[in-house]
Amino acid sequence: MCGRRLIVTQSPAEIRRILVVGGGIAGWSAATALARTVRGRASIGVVETDEDLGEPLAIACRPDAAEFHAMLGLDEASILRGAQGAYSLGERMIGFGGEGAAYFRPFADLGAPLDGASFHQLLLRRRRQGRPEVADAYSLNAVAAELGRFAKPGPNERSVLSTLRYGFNLDGRRYAAGLRAFAESLGVTPLRGALAKAEATATGIAAVVLEGGERLEADLFLDCTGPASRLLGEALAVPVESWAADLPFDSQAETLVPEAASSRAFNVSEAAAWGWRRDTPLQGAVARRIVYASAHLDDAQVLQALPASGAVRRSKLAFGRRRLAWARNCVAIGPSAGSAGPLDLGLTLTHKAIRRLLELFPTLGGYEAARAEFNRRADEEMARVRDAALLPLVLNGRGGEPAWAAARETPQPETLAYRLSLWNSRGGVISFDEEPVPESDWIAVLLGQGPAPRRGDVLAESAMDDAALADRLGAMRRAIRQGAEQMPTHDVFLTRSGAAAGGAGR
Ligand SMILES: Cc1cc2nc3c(=O)[nH]c(=O)nc-3n(C[C@H](O)[C@H](O)[C@H](O)COP(=O)(O)OP(=O)(O)OC[C@H]3O[C@@H](n4cnc5c(N)ncnc54)[C@H](O)[C@@H]3O)c2cc1C
């Protein structure tokens, strides 16, 4: 970078200058991961502005975030402490299947296979027999959440406690600031200033110019400017493929609500006529977001739906992807490559893209093969995420509400229609390649809101007789309940693990 060159001795075929544009969560995550891997061989700078361009108030992280943090060498308790984070066992979904209906969407598997039959198929067998089970009672994550408990998975694989899986919620700005400090300690250079323009050539971006006039050259550019996609979208004119045209939910608003009561280790989404309200607990506060159809909720009604004592931030809901996530010498990481829409998979996609970039890290100018594979996998992932985001919306069972009726009519992408046809015929659930959404998540939503499959699964039908099945299910429910009762409360766990924002733990 101009004026901040590193002296390097590597062969000229190596990428020696990497410029990340955008100092949000995606930008600092990418810079940290690059600093860890190409440390000393390339200079890494991050262009950041003073403006508040929008980290979410709370970012809900799925279990895979812990792997990414471990790869970077970040200590989980410190992250939670610094970002006022709360652990999360999943999400309670209220009213999506219909008024009064609710189910838990756990981060872990439901039950366990019995005599070779998939667990959800056994629950479907009970339903067909007119003895429906409450699926949540077979999820340690769900029962623990209901009891206000939390623990990390136990090491004994024979114990039910080993089946726990967890994610966490973090204050978006504090998290970005923590990543920034860590990246700086690894030698990443913050470069203050807003991007004024990028100089695009036939081979890619030659340099970016900041509003103050500083010109920064690099070999490889990472576009982490959020949905605006200033480099890939604007400078390189890679178009966006929108998935939202038929979806009525086009807007969101969020605010932070202080909460003195003990913290919850799960998120809640509750459907209303205009969309849904989403609570993401942190320590000492809850980030409350509404996702809504602007055709069915005007500005005054937004404030009724989201009563707030503090500032309310509004934005349009982005739901779609750039045709290419990597074009020429510019790789988009995070929402600049596309947005998962009304689903908390943004960070999962960001982490996957960063890992993929490291795996395929190119030599100078030798981008072609790496780029093709990067884009192939990015495309697959985004398509899977799109389907997962649409699933609870197209399967909604709400009556007499135009927004939800329109959501049911949203045209289904081929891959989603294929999934649903398999479910409808025999309760089948499949995983495609590059699947960022675990099978357990598809199962939770399909059991919670899906239609009854037309016929039963052969393995589940023949697994054991009805009395034996009832006994085994009863034993499983009791083991799960007892397991949950042994766990500490979420607040106690935060304190003991050193993750409580107010203390250093023991
Ligand atoms: C309300 C809301 C809630 C969300 N909740 C979740 C969630 O719970 N879980 C989840 O995984 N994802 C969530 N997301 C998606 C989430 O935003 C991303 O996962 C994550 O924050 C992406 O960070 P980012 O840095 O790429 O993008 P942004 O946060 O949009 O940051 C873009 C950065 O680019 C910089 N920038 C922009 N223009 C310029 C310029 N001209 N010059 C210099 N810098 C520039 C800005 O400074 C900004 O910091 C949510 C998004 C929103 C809007």
The ligand as an SDF file (V2000), in Angstrom:
LIG
                    3D

 53 58  0  0  0  0  0  0  0  0999 V2000
  -30.5070   -5.7480   11.4620 C   0  0  0  0  0  0  0  0  0  0  0  0
  -29.5280   -6.8220   11.0780 C   0  0  0  0  0  0  0  0  0  0  0  0
  -29.4040   -7.9490   11.8680 C   0  0  0  0  0  0  0  0  0  0  0  0
  -28.5320   -8.9680   11.5030 C   0  0  0  0  0  0  0  0  0  0  0  0
  -28.4320  -10.0500   12.3170 N   0  0  0  0  0  0  0  0  0  0  0  0
  -27.5790  -11.0300   11.9990 C   0  0  0  0  0  0  0  0  0  0  0  0
  -27.4250  -12.1360   12.8690 C   0  0  0  0  0  0  0  0  0  0  0  0
  -28.0730  -12.2030   13.9080 O   0  0  0  0  0  0  0  0  0  0  0  0
  -26.5560  -13.1260   12.5260 N   0  0  0  0  0  0  0  0  0  0  0  0
  -25.8130  -13.0470   11.3610 C   0  0  0  0  0  0  0  0  0  0  0  0
  -25.0140  -13.9600   11.1090 O   0  0  0  0  0  0  0  0  0  0  0  0
  -25.9350  -12.0040   10.5240 N   0  0  0  0  0  0  0  0  0  0  0  0
  -26.7880  -11.0010   10.8140 C   0  0  0  0  0  0  0  0  0  0  0  0
  -26.8940   -9.9330    9.9780 N   0  0  0  0  0  0  0  0  0  0  0  0
  -26.0280   -9.8910    8.8160 C   0  0  0  0  0  0  0  0  0  0  0  0
  -24.7650   -9.1570    9.3220 C   0  0  0  0  0  0  0  0  0  0  0  0
  -24.8440   -7.8110    8.9920 O   0  0  0  0  0  0  0  0  0  0  0  0
  -23.4800   -9.7100    8.8540 C   0  0  0  0  0  0  0  0  0  0  0  0
  -23.3010  -11.0530    9.1390 O   0  0  0  0  0  0  0  0  0  0  0  0
  -22.2660   -8.9540    9.4130 C   0  0  0  0  0  0  0  0  0  0  0  0
  -22.5480   -7.8860   10.2220 O   0  0  0  0  0  0  0  0  0  0  0  0
  -21.5770   -8.4840    8.2220 C   0  0  0  0  0  0  0  0  0  0  0  0
  -20.6330   -7.5340    8.4780 O   0  0  0  0  0  0  0  0  0  0  0  0
  -19.9940   -6.6650    7.3140 P   0  0  0  0  0  0  0  0  0  0  0  0
  -18.8110   -6.1170    7.9250 O   0  0  0  0  0  0  0  0  0  0  0  0
  -19.7700   -7.3950    6.0730 O   0  0  0  0  0  0  0  0  0  0  0  0
  -21.1010   -5.6890    6.8290 O   0  0  0  0  0  0  0  0  0  0  0  0
  -21.5660   -4.3180    7.4870 P   0  0  0  0  0  0  0  0  0  0  0  0
  -21.8210   -4.5270    8.9180 O   0  0  0  0  0  0  0  0  0  0  0  0
  -22.6530   -3.8180    6.6170 O   0  0  0  0  0  0  0  0  0  0  0  0
  -20.2920   -3.4180    7.3530 O   0  0  0  0  0  0  0  0  0  0  0  0
  -19.8240   -2.8500    6.1510 C   0  0  0  0  0  0  0  0  0  0  0  0
  -18.6240   -2.0400    6.4940 C   0  0  0  0  0  0  0  0  0  0  0  0
  -18.1630   -1.4460    5.3000 O   0  0  0  0  0  0  0  0  0  0  0  0
  -17.7180   -0.1550    5.5760 C   0  0  0  0  0  0  0  0  0  0  0  0
  -17.9480    0.6900    4.4200 N   0  0  0  0  0  0  0  0  0  0  0  0
  -19.0800    0.8070    3.6900 C   0  0  0  0  0  0  0  0  0  0  0  0
  -18.9010    1.7330    2.7220 N   0  0  0  0  0  0  0  0  0  0  0  0
  -17.6440    2.1760    2.8450 C   0  0  0  0  0  0  0  0  0  0  0  0
  -16.8600    3.1410    2.1540 C   0  0  0  0  0  0  0  0  0  0  0  0
  -17.3310    3.8430    1.1400 N   0  0  0  0  0  0  0  0  0  0  0  0
  -15.5990    3.3570    2.5660 N   0  0  0  0  0  0  0  0  0  0  0  0
  -15.0730    2.6600    3.6040 C   0  0  0  0  0  0  0  0  0  0  0  0
  -15.7640    1.7590    4.2810 N   0  0  0  0  0  0  0  0  0  0  0  0
  -17.0260    1.5170    3.9110 C   0  0  0  0  0  0  0  0  0  0  0  0
  -18.4720    0.3530    6.7780 C   0  0  0  0  0  0  0  0  0  0  0  0
  -17.6460    1.0870    7.6330 O   0  0  0  0  0  0  0  0  0  0  0  0
  -18.9390   -0.9060    7.4840 C   0  0  0  0  0  0  0  0  0  0  0  0
  -18.2060   -1.0810    8.6630 O   0  0  0  0  0  0  0  0  0  0  0  0
  -27.7550   -8.8810   10.3160 C   0  0  0  0  0  0  0  0  0  0  0  0
  -27.8650   -7.7260    9.5290 C   0  0  0  0  0  0  0  0  0  0  0  0
  -28.7280   -6.7160    9.9030 C   0  0  0  0  0  0  0  0  0  0  0  0
  -28.8070   -5.4740    9.0280 C   0  0  0  0  0  0  0  0  0  0  0  0
  1  2  1  0
  2  3  1  0
  2 52  2  0
  3  4  2  0
  4  5  1  0
  4 50  1  0
  5  6  2  0
  6  7  1  0
  6 13  1  0
  7  8  2  0
  7  9  1  0
  9 10  1  0
 10 11  2  0
 10 12  1  0
 12 13  2  0
 13 14  1  0
 14 15  1  0
 14 50  1  0
 15 16  1  0
 16 17  1  0
 16 18  1  0
 18 19  1  0
 18 20  1  0
 20 21  1  0
 20 22  1  0
 22 23  1  0
 23 24  1  0
 24 25  2  0
 24 26  1  0
 24 27  1  0
 27 28  1  0
 28 29  2  0
 28 30  1  0
 28 31  1  0
 31 32  1  0
 32 33  1  0
 33 34  1  0
 33 48  1  0
 34 35  1  0
 35 36  1  0
 35 46  1  0
 36 37  1  0
 36 45  1  0
 37 38  2  0
 38 39  1  0
 39 40  1  0
 39 45  2  0
 40 41  1  0
 40 42  2  0
 42 43  1  0
 43 44  2  0
 44 45  1  0
 46 47  1  0
 46 48  1  0
 48 49  1  0
 50 51  2  0
 51 52  1  0
 52 53  1  0
M  END
$$$$
